[in-house]
Amino acid sequence: MIYTSRYQNRELNSGGYAVFGVTLGAPKFKLGYELRGNIMEIAPPGRLFHVYDKERFTKEYKRNLDRIGAGRIKKILDSCMSPGKDIVLCCYEDVRKPGEWCHRQVFAEWWLEKTGEGIAELPDPSDPGAGAKAGKAERDKAKPAGADGEYEQLDLFGGADAPEQPKSAKDLYYELYS
């Protein structure tokens, strides 16, 4: 069986899972389990890293998955199988929080549409409110810049209100030829 989860899910420490990242990079914090690898084909492309609008993200991410193809992803997932262990695809977001979402949910939806196979979220025994930073839901509701006469905080790396960055040559190539 295949599950999705967040890297911090304590259930992963049981050792009963073959855990793979589906992120642009591995976590920099200590894990209580072995991370067997990172499946870059399921990670969102870098150009979507600061897209916080779920509808826009979903459309672009699914288009990227379609370009890769369910057949290729199935071969990758089949190669990740380990006897007696379920596969868990991990990223950072805690989707148990109201209004929170992440690409692993979008991937599970896409996978169901393409293959008819469901991917469930692995149960997480920890408290969903413990030690959490503001997630996408909070960033989406952020007060507009300059409200109440305050100075606007600029974001060097392009936050939710930053203008869309020009596309790279690689992105343009994929749009033209895929």
PyMOL commands that set and color helices and strands:
alter all, ss='L'
color gray80, all
select helices_A, chain A and resi 10-14+46-48+54-68+70-79+103-115+136-140+147-149+169-177
alter helices_A, ss='H'
color red, helices_A
select strands_A, chain A and resi 2-6+17-21+35-38+86-91+120-121
alter strands_A, ss='S'
color yellow, strands_A
deselect
rebuild
show_as cartoon
